[in-house]
Amino acid sequence: LPTSFGDLARLKSLDLSCTKFRTLPECICRLARLESLKLVRCSALGELPANISGLSALKALDLREAHLVALPNDFGRGLGN
């Protein structure tokens, strides 16, 4: 994804299912109004960005069949507040 993708300030839902990302691009974490993020069947995805907890509007995160090996230390803190 281009880094300018993070400038889509009004984006509320994003489906990146079945993509071959190994790590989620950092620009995703700038989507302040994002409420739903789908990463279903992202089998190459090994980790989420450390600043994923900055997605304060996020209410739904679908990681089914994503093969994460680790989560950021503060994962879940601040999400959906």
All heavy atoms as a GROMACS GRO file, in nm:
protein
  609
    1LEU      N    1   0.084  -0.119   0.000
    1LEU     CA    2   0.000   0.000   0.000
    1LEU      C    3   0.088   0.125   0.000
    1LEU      O    4   0.190   0.126   0.068
    1LEU     CB    5  -0.086   0.004   0.127
    1LEU     CG    6  -0.194  -0.101   0.143
    1LEU    CD1    7  -0.259  -0.088   0.280
    1LEU    CD2    8  -0.297  -0.091   0.036
    2PRO      N    9   0.046   0.227  -0.069
    2PRO     CA   10   0.123   0.353  -0.063
    2PRO      C   11   0.106   0.417   0.074
    2PRO      O   12   0.003   0.400   0.139
    2PRO     CB   13   0.059   0.439  -0.173
    2PRO     CG   14  -0.076   0.381  -0.195
    2PRO     CD   15  -0.067   0.235  -0.160
    3THR      N   16   0.207   0.488   0.121
    3THR     CA   17   0.198   0.552   0.253
    3THR      C   18   0.085   0.652   0.259
    3THR      O   19   0.030   0.677   0.366
    3THR     CB   20   0.330   0.620   0.291
    3THR    OG1   21   0.365   0.712   0.189
    3THR    CG2   22   0.440   0.518   0.309
    4SER      N   23   0.046   0.710   0.145
    4SER     CA   24  -0.064   0.806   0.143
    4SER      C   25  -0.197   0.740   0.179
    4SER      O   26  -0.295   0.808   0.208
    4SER     CB   27  -0.074   0.872   0.006
    4SER     OG   28  -0.099   0.775  -0.094
    5PHE      N   29  -0.200   0.607   0.181
    5PHE     CA   30  -0.322   0.535   0.219
    5PHE      C   31  -0.367   0.576   0.359
    5PHE      O   32  -0.485   0.581   0.388
    5PHE     CB   33  -0.296   0.384   0.213
    5PHE     CG   34  -0.421   0.301   0.222
    5PHE    CD1   35  -0.498   0.279   0.110
    5PHE    CD2   36  -0.461   0.246   0.342
    5PHE    CE1   37  -0.613   0.204   0.117
    5PHE    CE2   38  -0.576   0.170   0.350
    5PHE     CZ   39  -0.652   0.149   0.237
    6GLY      N   40  -0.272   0.608   0.444
    6GLY     CA   41  -0.304   0.650   0.580
    6GLY      C   42  -0.372   0.785   0.587
    6GLY      O   43  -0.420   0.825   0.693
    7ASP      N   44  -0.380   0.855   0.475
    7ASP     CA   45  -0.445   0.986   0.471
    7ASP      C   46  -0.596   0.976   0.447
    7ASP      O   47  -0.663   1.079   0.439
    7ASP     CB   48  -0.382   1.074   0.362
    7ASP     CG   49  -0.236   1.103   0.391
    7ASP    OD1   50  -0.196   1.100   0.510
    7ASP    OD2   51  -0.161   1.127   0.294
    8LEU      N   52  -0.648   0.857   0.435
    8LEU     CA   53  -0.792   0.838   0.413
    8LEU      C   54  -0.864   0.853   0.548
    8LEU      O   55  -0.910   0.756   0.608
    8LEU     CB   56  -0.820   0.701   0.350
    8LEU     CG   57  -0.757   0.680   0.213
    8LEU    CD1   58  -0.774   0.535   0.168
    8LEU    CD2   59  -0.818   0.774   0.111
    9ALA      N   60  -0.872   0.975   0.592
    9ALA     CA   61  -0.917   1.006   0.728
    9ALA      C   62  -1.058   0.958   0.762
    9ALA      O   63  -1.088   0.932   0.877
    9ALA     CB   64  -0.907   1.157   0.752
   10ARG      N   65  -1.144   0.945   0.665
   10ARG     CA   66  -1.284   0.907   0.693
   10ARG      C   67  -1.312   0.758   0.676
   10ARG      O   68  -1.424   0.715   0.695
   10ARG     CB   69  -1.377   0.988   0.604
   10ARG     CG   70  -1.372   1.134   0.638
   10ARG     CD   71  -1.464   1.212   0.549
   10ARG     NE   72  -1.448   1.354   0.576
   10ARG     CZ   73  -1.546   1.438   0.585
   10ARG    NH1   74  -1.670   1.397   0.567
   10ARG    NH2   75  -1.525   1.564   0.610
   11LEU      N   76  -1.210   0.682   0.642
   11LEU     CA   77  -1.228   0.538   0.619
   11LEU      C   78  -1.270   0.469   0.749
   11LEU      O   79  -1.205   0.484   0.852
   11LEU     CB   80  -1.098   0.477   0.566
   11LEU     CG   81  -1.107   0.334   0.514
   11LEU    CD1   82  -1.193   0.330   0.388
   11LEU    CD2   83  -0.969   0.280   0.485
   12LYS      N   84  -1.380   0.393   0.743
   12LYS     CA   85  -1.432   0.326   0.863
   12LYS      C   86  -1.415   0.175   0.858
   12LYS      O   87  -1.414   0.110   0.961
   12LYS     CB   88  -1.578   0.361   0.884
   12LYS     CG   89  -1.600   0.504   0.924
   12LYS     CD   90  -1.743   0.529   0.963
   12LYS     CE   91  -1.757   0.670   1.014
   12LYS     NZ   92  -1.887   0.693   1.072
   13SER      N   93  -1.403   0.119   0.738
   13SER     CA   94  -1.393  -0.026   0.725
   13SER      C   95  -1.288  -0.059   0.620
   13SER      O   96  -1.283   0.004   0.515
   13SER     CB   97  -1.529  -0.083   0.684
   13SER     OG   98  -1.522  -0.223   0.672
   14LEU      N   99  -1.205  -0.159   0.651
   14LEU     CA  100  -1.099  -0.199   0.560
   14LEU      C  101  -1.087  -0.351   0.562
   14LEU      O  102  -1.073  -0.412   0.668
   14LEU     CB  103  -0.966  -0.136   0.603
   14LEU     CG  104  -0.844  -0.164   0.518
   14LEU    CD1  105  -0.863  -0.119   0.374
   14LEU    CD2  106  -0.721  -0.097   0.579
   15ASP      N  107  -1.095  -0.410   0.444
   15ASP     CA  108  -1.083  -0.555   0.430
   15ASP      C  109  -0.957  -0.586   0.350
   15ASP      O  110  -0.952  -0.561   0.230
   15ASP     CB  111  -1.207  -0.611   0.360
   15ASP     CG  112  -1.211  -0.762   0.360
   15ASP    OD1  113  -1.107  -0.826   0.387
   15ASP    OD2  114  -1.319  -0.818   0.332
   16LEU      N  115  -0.857  -0.638   0.418
   16LEU     CA  116  -0.732  -0.678   0.354
   16LEU      C  117  -0.717  -0.829   0.357
   16LEU      O  118  -0.607  -0.882   0.353
   16LEU     CB  119  -0.613  -0.611   0.425
   16LEU     CG  120  -0.605  -0.460   0.414
   16LEU    CD1  121  -0.491  -0.406   0.499
   16LEU    CD2  122  -0.589  -0.416   0.270
   17SER      N  123  -0.828  -0.898   0.362
   17SER     CA  124  -0.828  -1.044   0.368
   17SER      C  125  -0.759  -1.103   0.245
   17SER      O  126  -0.762  -1.046   0.136
   17SER     CB  127  -0.971  -1.097   0.374
   17SER     OG  128  -1.032  -1.056   0.494
   18CYS      N  129  -0.694  -1.216   0.267
   18CYS     CA  130  -0.627  -1.293   0.162
   18CYS      C  131  -0.511  -1.218   0.095
   18CYS      O  132  -0.474  -1.249  -0.018
   18CYS     CB  133  -0.727  -1.340   0.056
   18CYS     SG  134  -0.856  -1.446   0.123
   19THR      N  135  -0.455  -1.121   0.162
   19THR     CA  136  -0.338  -1.052   0.109
   19THR      C  137  -0.212  -1.124   0.160
   19THR      O  138  -0.219  -1.208   0.249
   19THR     CB  139  -0.334  -0.905   0.151
   19THR    OG1  140  -0.342  -0.896   0.293
   19THR    CG2  141  -0.450  -0.828   0.090
   20LYS      N  142  -0.099  -1.089   0.104
   20LYS     CA  143   0.025  -1.158   0.138
   20LYS      C  144   0.120  -1.071   0.219
   20LYS      O  145   0.241  -1.089   0.216
   20LYS     CB  146   0.093  -1.207   0.011
   20LYS     CG  147   0.007  -1.310  -0.059
   20LYS     CD  148   0.073  -1.369  -0.178
   20LYS     CE  149  -0.025  -1.468  -0.239
   20LYS     NZ  150   0.032  -1.553  -0.337
   21PHE      N  151   0.063  -0.978   0.296
   21PHE     CA  152   0.146  -0.895   0.383
   21PHE      C  153   0.214  -0.981   0.488
   21PHE      O  154   0.152  -1.068   0.547
   21PHE     CB  155   0.061  -0.791   0.458
   21PHE     CG  156   0.007  -0.681   0.371
   21PHE    CD1  157  -0.130  -0.666   0.355
   21PHE    CD2  158   0.091  -0.591   0.308
   21PHE    CE1  159  -0.181  -0.564   0.277
   21PHE    CE2  160   0.041  -0.490   0.229
   21PHE     CZ  161  -0.095  -0.476   0.213
   22ARG      N  162   0.341  -0.955   0.513
   22ARG     CA  163   0.412  -1.021   0.624
   22ARG      C  164   0.396  -0.939   0.751
   22ARG      O  165   0.390  -0.993   0.860
   22ARG     CB  166   0.559  -1.039   0.590
   22ARG     CG  167   0.578  -1.141   0.482
   22ARG     CD  168   0.721  -1.163   0.452
   22ARG     NE  169   0.728  -1.251   0.337
   22ARG     CZ  170   0.831  -1.322   0.306
   22ARG    NH1  171   0.940  -1.315   0.379
   22ARG    NH2  172   0.831  -1.398   0.200
   23THR      N  173   0.390  -0.808   0.734
   23THR     CA  174   0.359  -0.716   0.843
   23THR      C  175   0.258  -0.617   0.788
   23THR      O  176   0.258  -0.587   0.669
   23THR     CB  177   0.483  -0.640   0.894
   23THR    OG1  178   0.538  -0.565   0.787
   23THR    CG2  179   0.586  -0.733   0.953
   24LEU      N  180   0.173  -0.570   0.873
   24LEU     CA  181   0.073  -0.472   0.831
   24LEU      C  182   0.142  -0.337   0.813
   24LEU      O  183   0.220  -0.295   0.899
   24LEU     CB  184  -0.035  -0.462   0.940
   24LEU     CG  185  -0.167  -0.400   0.901
   24LEU    CD1  186  -0.234  -0.479   0.791
   24LEU    CD2  187  -0.258  -0.393   1.021
   25PRO      N  188   0.119  -0.269   0.702
   25PRO     CA  189   0.184  -0.140   0.680
   25PRO      C  190   0.152  -0.040   0.792
   25PRO      O  191   0.038  -0.032   0.838
   25PRO     CB  192   0.126  -0.093   0.547
   25PRO     CG  193   0.080  -0.217   0.478
   25PRO     CD  194   0.035  -0.308   0.589
   26GLU      N  195   0.253   0.033   0.835
   26GLU     CA  196   0.238   0.132   0.942
   26GLU      C  197   0.132   0.237   0.909
   26GLU      O  198   0.067   0.290   0.999
   26GLU     CB  199   0.371   0.202   0.969
   26GLU     CG  200   0.476   0.113   1.030
   26GLU     CD  201   0.456   0.087   1.178
   26GLU    OE1  202   0.392   0.169   1.245
   26GLU    OE2  203   0.506  -0.015   1.225
   27CYS      N  204   0.113   0.267   0.780
   27CYS     CA  205   0.017   0.372   0.742
   27CYS      C  206  -0.125   0.336   0.786
   27CYS      O  207  -0.208   0.426   0.807
   27CYS     CB  208   0.023   0.401   0.592
   27CYS     SG  209  -0.022   0.262   0.485
   28ILE      N  210  -0.155   0.209   0.805
   28ILE     CA  211  -0.287   0.167   0.852
   28ILE      C  212  -0.317   0.228   0.989
   28ILE      O  213  -0.430   0.262   1.021
   28ILE     CB  214  -0.295   0.012   0.861
   28ILE    CG1  215  -0.272  -0.051   0.724
   28ILE    CG2  216  -0.426  -0.034   0.923
   28ILE    CD1  217  -0.376  -0.022   0.621
   29CYS      N  218  -0.215   0.243   1.070
   29CYS     CA  219  -0.232   0.292   1.207
   29CYS      C  220  -0.265   0.441   1.212
   29CYS      O  221  -0.293   0.494   1.320
   29CYS     CB  222  -0.107   0.263   1.289
   29CYS     SG  223  -0.077   0.085   1.302
   30ARG      N  224  -0.265   0.510   1.099
   30ARG     CA  225  -0.303   0.652   1.094
   30ARG      C  226  -0.450   0.670   1.059
   30ARG      O  227  -0.498   0.781   1.049
   30ARG     CB  228  -0.216   0.725   0.991
   30ARG     CG  229  -0.072   0.733   1.030
   30ARG     CD  230   0.008   0.835   0.951
   30ARG     NE  231  -0.034   0.855   0.814
   30ARG     CZ  232   0.031   0.812   0.706
   30ARG    NH1  233   0.142   0.743   0.720
   30ARG    NH2  234  -0.013   0.837   0.585
   31LEU      N  235  -0.522   0.560   1.041
   31LEU     CA  236  -0.664   0.567   1.004
   31LEU      C  237  -0.748   0.585   1.131
   31LEU      O  238  -0.804   0.489   1.185
   31LEU     CB  239  -0.704   0.442   0.926
   31LEU     CG  240  -0.628   0.419   0.796
   31LEU    CD1  241  -0.661   0.282   0.738
   31LEU    CD2  242  -0.658   0.529   0.696
   32ALA      N  243  -0.755   0.707   1.177
   32ALA     CA  244  -0.813   0.738   1.309
   32ALA      C  245  -0.960   0.698   1.324
   32ALA      O  246  -1.004   0.670   1.435
   32ALA     CB  247  -0.797   0.887   1.338
   33ARG      N  248  -1.035   0.692   1.217
   33ARG     CA  249  -1.178   0.659   1.227
   33ARG      C  250  -1.208   0.514   1.190
   33ARG      O  251  -1.325   0.475   1.184
   33ARG     CB  252  -1.259   0.752   1.138
   33ARG     CG  253  -1.256   0.895   1.186
   33ARG     CD  254  -1.350   0.981   1.109
   33ARG     NE  255  -1.338   1.120   1.149
   33ARG     CZ  256  -1.402   1.219   1.094
   33ARG    NH1  257  -1.484   1.195   0.994
   33ARG    NH2  258  -1.385   1.342   1.136
   34LEU      N  259  -1.105   0.434   1.169
   34LEU     CA  260  -1.125   0.295   1.129
   34LEU      C  261  -1.195   0.218   1.240
   34LEU      O  262  -1.149   0.215   1.354
   34LEU     CB  263  -0.990   0.229   1.097
   34LEU     CG  264  -0.997   0.096   1.024
   34LEU    CD1  265  -1.052   0.114   0.883
   34LEU    CD2  266  -0.861   0.031   1.019
   35GLU      N  267  -1.309   0.158   1.207
   35GLU     CA  268  -1.388   0.082   1.305
   35GLU      C  269  -1.378  -0.068   1.284
   35GLU      O  270  -1.396  -0.144   1.377
   35GLU     CB  271  -1.535   0.125   1.296
   35GLU     CG  272  -1.559   0.268   1.336
   35GLU     CD  273  -1.704   0.310   1.323
   35GLU    OE1  274  -1.789   0.227   1.280
   35GLU    OE2  275  -1.734   0.426   1.353
   36SER      N  276  -1.349  -0.111   1.161
   36SER     CA  277  -1.346  -0.254   1.130
   36SER      C  278  -1.226  -0.283   1.040
   36SER      O  279  -1.207  -0.218   0.938
   36SER     CB  280  -1.475  -0.294   1.059
   36SER     OG  281  -1.468  -0.428   1.015
   37LEU      N  282  -1.147  -0.382   1.081
   37LEU     CA  283  -1.031  -0.424   1.003
   37LEU      C  284  -1.035  -0.576   0.990
   37LEU      O  285  -1.036  -0.648   1.090
   37LEU     CB  286  -0.901  -0.381   1.073
   37LEU     CG  287  -0.770  -0.422   1.008
   37LEU    CD1  288  -0.760  -0.371   0.864
   37LEU    CD2  289  -0.653  -0.372   1.091
   38LYS      N  290  -1.042  -0.624   0.866
   38LYS     CA  291  -1.046  -0.768   0.839
   38LYS      C  292  -0.914  -0.812   0.777
   38LYS      O  293  -0.871  -0.757   0.676
   38LYS     CB  294  -1.160  -0.801   0.744
   38LYS     CG  295  -1.296  -0.781   0.805
   38LYS     CD  296  -1.405  -0.822   0.709
   38LYS     CE  297  -1.542  -0.798   0.771
   38LYS     NZ  298  -1.649  -0.840   0.680
   39LEU      N  299  -0.855  -0.911   0.840
   39LEU     CA  300  -0.729  -0.970   0.794
   39LEU      C  301  -0.743  -1.121   0.785
   39LEU      O  302  -0.652  -1.196   0.818
   39LEU     CB  303  -0.615  -0.930   0.889
   39LEU     CG  304  -0.589  -0.781   0.902
   39LEU    CD1  305  -0.500  -0.750   1.020
   39LEU    CD2  306  -0.530  -0.727   0.773
   40VAL      N  307  -0.858  -1.166   0.740
   40VAL     CA  308  -0.890  -1.308   0.731
   40VAL      C  309  -0.802  -1.376   0.626
   40VAL      O  310  -0.780  -1.322   0.518
   40VAL     CB  311  -1.040  -1.328   0.696
   40VAL    CG1  312  -1.074  -1.475   0.681
   40VAL    CG2  313  -1.127  -1.262   0.802
   41ARG      N  314  -0.751  -1.494   0.661
   41ARG     CA  315  -0.668  -1.576   0.572
   41ARG      C  316  -0.542  -1.505   0.524
   41ARG      O  317  -0.495  -1.529   0.412
   41ARG     CB  318  -0.749  -1.627   0.454
   41ARG     CG  319  -0.855  -1.726   0.492
   41ARG     CD  320  -0.918  -1.791   0.369
   41ARG     NE  321  -1.040  -1.856   0.408
   41ARG     CZ  322  -1.161  -1.814   0.374
   41ARG    NH1  323  -1.176  -1.709   0.298
   41ARG    NH2  324  -1.268  -1.878   0.416
   42CYS      N  325  -0.488  -1.420   0.606
   42CYS     CA  326  -0.359  -1.356   0.577
   42CYS      C  327  -0.251  -1.446   0.635
   42CYS      O  328  -0.193  -1.417   0.740
   42CYS     CB  329  -0.353  -1.215   0.636
   42CYS     SG  330  -0.464  -1.100   0.554
   43SER      N  331  -0.227  -1.557   0.569
   43SER     CA  332  -0.140  -1.661   0.625
   43SER      C  333   0.006  -1.618   0.635
   43SER      O  334   0.081  -1.676   0.712
   43SER     CB  335  -0.153  -1.789   0.544
   43SER     OG  336  -0.121  -1.765   0.409
   44ALA      N  337   0.048  -1.518   0.560
   44ALA     CA  338   0.187  -1.470   0.569
   44ALA      C  339   0.205  -1.366   0.679
   44ALA      O  340   0.318  -1.334   0.716
   44ALA     CB  341   0.231  -1.412   0.435
   45LEU      N  342   0.095  -1.314   0.730
   45LEU     CA  343   0.102  -1.208   0.831
   45LEU      C  344   0.158  -1.263   0.962
   45LEU      O  345   0.098  -1.349   1.024
   45LEU     CB  346  -0.037  -1.148   0.854
   45LEU     CG  347  -0.045  -1.025   0.943
   45LEU    CD1  348   0.029  -0.908   0.878
   45LEU    CD2  349  -0.191  -0.987   0.965
   46GLY      N  350   0.273  -1.213   1.001
   46GLY     CA  351   0.338  -1.263   1.122
   46GLY      C  352   0.322  -1.172   1.241
   46GLY      O  353   0.327  -1.216   1.355
   47GLU      N  354   0.301  -1.042   1.216
   47GLU     CA  355   0.290  -0.949   1.327
   47GLU      C  356   0.210  -0.826   1.288
   47GLU      O  357   0.192  -0.796   1.171
   47GLU     CB  358   0.428  -0.908   1.376
   47GLU     CG  359   0.512  -0.838   1.270
   47GLU     CD  360   0.652  -0.807   1.319
   47GLU    OE1  361   0.667  -0.753   1.429
   47GLU    OE2  362   0.746  -0.839   1.245
   48LEU      N  363   0.163  -0.758   1.391
   48LEU     CA  364   0.092  -0.632   1.374
   48LEU      C  365   0.187  -0.519   1.414
   48LEU      O  366   0.277  -0.540   1.496
   48LEU     CB  367  -0.032  -0.628   1.463
   48LEU     CG  368  -0.140  -0.733   1.433
   48LEU    CD1  369  -0.250  -0.726   1.537
   48LEU    CD2  370  -0.197  -0.714   1.294
   49PRO      N  371   0.168  -0.400   1.359
   49PRO     CA  372   0.256  -0.288   1.397
   49PRO      C  373   0.245  -0.259   1.547
   49PRO      O  374   0.140  -0.277   1.608
   49PRO     CB  375   0.202  -0.171   1.316
   49PRO     CG  376   0.117  -0.228   1.211
   49PRO     CD  377   0.068  -0.360   1.261
   50ALA      N  378   0.354  -0.212   1.605
   50ALA     CA  379   0.357  -0.182   1.748
   50ALA      C  380   0.255  -0.075   1.785
   50ALA      O  381   0.201  -0.077   1.895
   50ALA     CB  382   0.497  -0.137   1.788
   51ASN      N  383   0.223   0.015   1.694
   51ASN     CA  384   0.131   0.124   1.726
   51ASN      C  385  -0.013   0.094   1.684
   51ASN      O  386  -0.094   0.185   1.670
   51ASN     CB  387   0.180   0.255   1.665
   51ASN     CG  388   0.198   0.248   1.515
   51ASN    OD1  389   0.194   0.140   1.457
   51ASN    ND2  390   0.218   0.361   1.453
   52ILE      N  391  -0.049  -0.032   1.668
   52ILE     CA  392  -0.186  -0.069   1.631
   52ILE      C  393  -0.287  -0.023   1.737
   52ILE      O  394  -0.401   0.004   1.707
   52ILE     CB  395  -0.199  -0.222   1.607
   52ILE    CG1  396  -0.332  -0.258   1.542
   52ILE    CG2  397  -0.182  -0.301   1.734
   52ILE    CD1  398  -0.333  -0.253   1.395
   53SER      N  399  -0.242  -0.010   1.860
   53SER     CA  400  -0.333   0.034   1.967
   53SER      C  401  -0.375   0.180   1.947
   53SER      O  402  -0.466   0.226   2.015
   53SER     CB  403  -0.269   0.014   2.104
   53SER     OG  404  -0.150   0.090   2.112
   54GLY      N  405  -0.312   0.250   1.855
   54GLY     CA  406  -0.352   0.387   1.824
   54GLY      C  407  -0.482   0.395   1.747
   54GLY      O  408  -0.538   0.504   1.731
   55LEU      N  409  -0.534   0.282   1.702
   55LEU     CA  410  -0.663   0.281   1.632
   55LEU      C  411  -0.775   0.284   1.735
   55LEU      O  412  -0.842   0.184   1.761
   55LEU     CB  413  -0.674   0.157   1.543
   55LEU     CG  414  -0.576   0.149   1.426
   55LEU    CD1  415  -0.589   0.015   1.354
   55LEU    CD2  416  -0.600   0.263   1.329
   56SER      N  417  -0.796   0.398   1.795
   56SER     CA  418  -0.889   0.409   1.908
   56SER      C  419  -1.035   0.388   1.870
   56SER      O  420  -1.117   0.355   1.955
   56SER     CB  421  -0.871   0.544   1.976
   56SER     OG  422  -0.893   0.649   1.885
   57ALA      N  423  -1.072   0.403   1.742
   57ALA     CA  424  -1.211   0.383   1.700
   57ALA      C  425  -1.238   0.237   1.662
   57ALA      O  426  -1.353   0.199   1.640
   57ALA     CB  427  -1.244   0.475   1.582
   58LEU      N  428  -1.134   0.154   1.658
   58LEU     CA  429  -1.148   0.015   1.613
   58LEU      C  430  -1.239  -0.065   1.707
   58LEU      O  431  -1.215  -0.072   1.827
   58LEU     CB  432  -1.011  -0.052   1.605
   58LEU     CG  433  -1.004  -0.182   1.526
   58LEU    CD1  434  -1.037  -0.158   1.379
   58LEU    CD2  435  -0.868  -0.245   1.540
   59LYS      N  436  -1.343  -0.124   1.649
   59LYS     CA  437  -1.438  -0.205   1.725
   59LYS      C  438  -1.430  -0.352   1.688
   59LYS      O  439  -1.466  -0.438   1.766
   59LYS     CB  440  -1.580  -0.154   1.702
   59LYS     CG  441  -1.602  -0.013   1.751
   59LYS     CD  442  -1.741   0.036   1.716
   59LYS     CE  443  -1.757   0.180   1.761
   59LYS     NZ  444  -1.880   0.239   1.711
   60ALA      N  445  -1.386  -0.380   1.564
   60ALA     CA  446  -1.381  -0.518   1.517
   60ALA      C  447  -1.250  -0.544   1.444
   60ALA      O  448  -1.214  -0.470   1.352
   60ALA     CB  449  -1.498  -0.546   1.423
   61LEU      N  450  -1.180  -0.647   1.488
   61LEU     CA  451  -1.055  -0.689   1.425
   61LEU      C  452  -1.067  -0.838   1.399
   61LEU      O  453  -1.071  -0.918   1.493
   61LEU     CB  454  -0.936  -0.659   1.516
   61LEU     CG  455  -0.799  -0.703   1.467
   61LEU    CD1  456  -0.764  -0.638   1.334
   61LEU    CD2  457  -0.694  -0.672   1.572
   62ASP      N  458  -1.077  -0.876   1.272
   62ASP     CA  459  -1.096  -1.016   1.235
   62ASP      C  460  -0.964  -1.075   1.188
   62ASP      O  461  -0.912  -1.037   1.082
   62ASP     CB  462  -1.202  -1.027   1.125
   62ASP     CG  463  -1.250  -1.168   1.103
   62ASP    OD1  464  -1.183  -1.263   1.148
   62ASP    OD2  465  -1.357  -1.184   1.040
   63LEU      N  466  -0.908  -1.166   1.266
   63LEU     CA  467  -0.778  -1.226   1.238
   63LEU      C  468  -0.790  -1.376   1.211
   63LEU      O  469  -0.692  -1.449   1.223
   63LEU     CB  470  -0.684  -1.204   1.356
   63LEU     CG  471  -0.646  -1.060   1.386
   63LEU    CD1  472  -0.578  -1.048   1.521
   63LEU    CD2  473  -0.557  -1.006   1.275
   64ARG      N  474  -0.908  -1.421   1.172
   64ARG     CA  475  -0.926  -1.565   1.147
   64ARG      C  476  -0.826  -1.613   1.042
   64ARG      O  477  -0.810  -1.551   0.938
   64ARG     CB  478  -1.067  -1.596   1.098
   64ARG     CG  479  -1.170  -1.590   1.209
   64ARG     CD  480  -1.310  -1.613   1.157
   64ARG     NE  481  -1.346  -1.495   1.076
   64ARG     CZ  482  -1.427  -1.500   0.971
   64ARG    NH1  483  -1.478  -1.615   0.932
   64ARG    NH2  484  -1.457  -1.391   0.905
   65GLU      N  485  -0.760  -1.721   1.073
   65GLU     CA  486  -0.663  -1.786   0.986
   65GLU      C  487  -0.544  -1.697   0.950
   65GLU      O  488  -0.476  -1.720   0.850
   65GLU     CB  489  -0.730  -1.840   0.860
   65GLU     CG  490  -0.834  -1.947   0.890
   65GLU     CD  491  -0.898  -2.002   0.765
   65GLU    OE1  492  -0.825  -2.038   0.670
   65GLU    OE2  493  -1.022  -2.010   0.763
   66ALA      N  494  -0.520  -1.595   1.030
   66ALA     CA  495  -0.396  -1.516   1.018
   66ALA      C  496  -0.298  -1.581   1.114
   66ALA      O  497  -0.332  -1.609   1.228
   66ALA     CB  498  -0.421  -1.371   1.055
   67HIS      N  499  -0.180  -1.608   1.070
   67HIS     CA  500  -0.084  -1.684   1.149
   67HIS      C  501   0.014  -1.592   1.221
   67HIS      O  502   0.134  -1.595   1.195
   67HIS     CB  503  -0.012  -1.785   1.061
   67HIS     CG  504  -0.104  -1.882   0.997
   67HIS    ND1  505  -0.086  -1.932   0.871
   67HIS    CD2  506  -0.220  -1.937   1.041
   67HIS    CE1  507  -0.184  -2.014   0.841
   67HIS    NE2  508  -0.267  -2.019   0.943
   68LEU      N  509  -0.039  -1.513   1.312
   68LEU     CA  510   0.045  -1.420   1.388
   68LEU      C  511   0.133  -1.498   1.484
   68LEU      O  512   0.089  -1.592   1.549
   68LEU     CB  513  -0.042  -1.322   1.468
   68LEU     CG  514  -0.131  -1.230   1.387
   68LEU    CD1  515  -0.219  -1.148   1.480
   68LEU    CD2  516  -0.049  -1.139   1.299
   69VAL      N  517   0.258  -1.457   1.493
   69VAL     CA  518   0.349  -1.521   1.588
   69VAL      C  519   0.360  -1.441   1.717
   69VAL      O  520   0.403  -1.494   1.819
   69VAL     CB  521   0.490  -1.544   1.527
   69VAL    CG1  522   0.484  -1.650   1.418
   69VAL    CG2  523   0.548  -1.416   1.473
   70ALA      N  524   0.321  -1.315   1.712
   70ALA     CA  525   0.327  -1.230   1.832
   70ALA      C  526   0.233  -1.111   1.816
   70ALA      O  527   0.199  -1.072   1.705
   70ALA     CB  528   0.469  -1.181   1.854
   71LEU      N  529   0.194  -1.059   1.930
   71LEU     CA  530   0.113  -0.936   1.933
   71LEU      C  531   0.195  -0.828   2.002
   71LEU      O  532   0.276  -0.858   2.090
   71LEU     CB  533  -0.017  -0.960   2.010
   71LEU     CG  534  -0.117  -1.055   1.946
   71LEU    CD1  535  -0.233  -1.083   2.041
   71LEU    CD2  536  -0.169  -0.999   1.815
   72PRO      N  537   0.173  -0.702   1.967
   72PRO     CA  538   0.244  -0.593   2.037
   72PRO      C  539   0.215  -0.599   2.186
   72PRO      O  540   0.108  -0.642   2.229
   72PRO     CB  541   0.186  -0.466   1.973
   72PRO     CG  542   0.134  -0.510   1.841
   72PRO     CD  543   0.086  -0.651   1.861
   73ASN      N  544   0.310  -0.554   2.267
   73ASN     CA  545   0.298  -0.559   2.413
   73ASN      C  546   0.171  -0.491   2.464
   73ASN      O  547   0.108  -0.539   2.557
   73ASN     CB  548   0.420  -0.496   2.480
   73ASN     CG  549   0.541  -0.585   2.466
   73ASN    OD1  550   0.530  -0.706   2.449
   73ASN    ND2  551   0.657  -0.523   2.469
   74ASP      N  552   0.135  -0.378   2.405
   74ASP     CA  553   0.017  -0.304   2.454
   74ASP      C  554  -0.106  -0.334   2.370
   74ASP      O  555  -0.202  -0.258   2.372
   74ASP     CB  556   0.046  -0.154   2.458
   74ASP     CG  557   0.071  -0.094   2.321
   74ASP    OD1  558   0.091  -0.171   2.225
   74ASP    OD2  559   0.071   0.029   2.310
   75PHE      N  560  -0.108  -0.447   2.298
   75PHE     CA  561  -0.221  -0.481   2.214
   75PHE      C  562  -0.350  -0.486   2.294
   75PHE      O  563  -0.357  -0.545   2.400
   75PHE     CB  564  -0.200  -0.616   2.146
   75PHE     CG  565  -0.312  -0.653   2.052
   75PHE    CD1  566  -0.324  -0.589   1.930
   75PHE    CD2  567  -0.405  -0.746   2.088
   75PHE    CE1  568  -0.426  -0.620   1.844
   75PHE    CE2  569  -0.510  -0.778   2.002
   75PHE     CZ  570  -0.520  -0.716   1.880
   76GLY      N  571  -0.451  -0.420   2.244
   76GLY     CA  572  -0.581  -0.416   2.312
   76GLY      C  573  -0.598  -0.295   2.401
   76GLY      O  574  -0.710  -0.252   2.426
   77ARG      N  575  -0.490  -0.238   2.448
   77ARG     CA  576  -0.497  -0.121   2.535
   77ARG      C  577  -0.537  -0.001   2.450
   77ARG      O  578  -0.470   0.033   2.355
   77ARG     CB  579  -0.362  -0.094   2.601
   77ARG     CG  580  -0.373   0.000   2.718
   77ARG     CD  581  -0.240   0.017   2.787
   77ARG     NE  582  -0.177  -0.114   2.809
   77ARG     CZ  583  -0.048  -0.132   2.818
   77ARG    NH1  584   0.034  -0.032   2.809
   77ARG    NH2  585   0.001  -0.251   2.838
   78GLY      N  586  -0.648   0.059   2.479
   78GLY     CA  587  -0.693   0.176   2.406
   78GLY      C  588  -0.781   0.146   2.287
   78GLY      O  589  -0.845   0.233   2.234
   79LEU      N  590  -0.787   0.020   2.242
   79LEU     CA  591  -0.871  -0.013   2.129
   79LEU      C  592  -1.018  -0.005   2.165
   79LEU      O  593  -1.060  -0.053   2.269
   79LEU     CB  594  -0.841  -0.154   2.077
   79LEU     CG  595  -0.708  -0.177   2.010
   79LEU    CD1  596  -0.691  -0.324   1.976
   79LEU    CD2  597  -0.691  -0.092   1.887
   80GLY      N  598  -1.095   0.059   2.080
   80GLY     CA  599  -1.238   0.063   2.097
   80GLY      C  600  -1.289   0.150   2.211
   80GLY      O  601  -1.402   0.135   2.255
   81ASN      N  602  -1.208   0.240   2.262
   81ASN     CA  603  -1.254   0.327   2.371
   81ASN      C  604  -1.347   0.433   2.320
   81ASN      O  605  -1.343   0.480   2.216
   81ASN     CB  606  -1.134   0.396   2.438
   81ASN     CG  607  -1.060   0.299   2.527
   81ASN    OD1  608  -1.116   0.199   2.570
   81ASN    ND2  609  -0.935   0.328   2.551
   0.00000   0.00000   0.00000
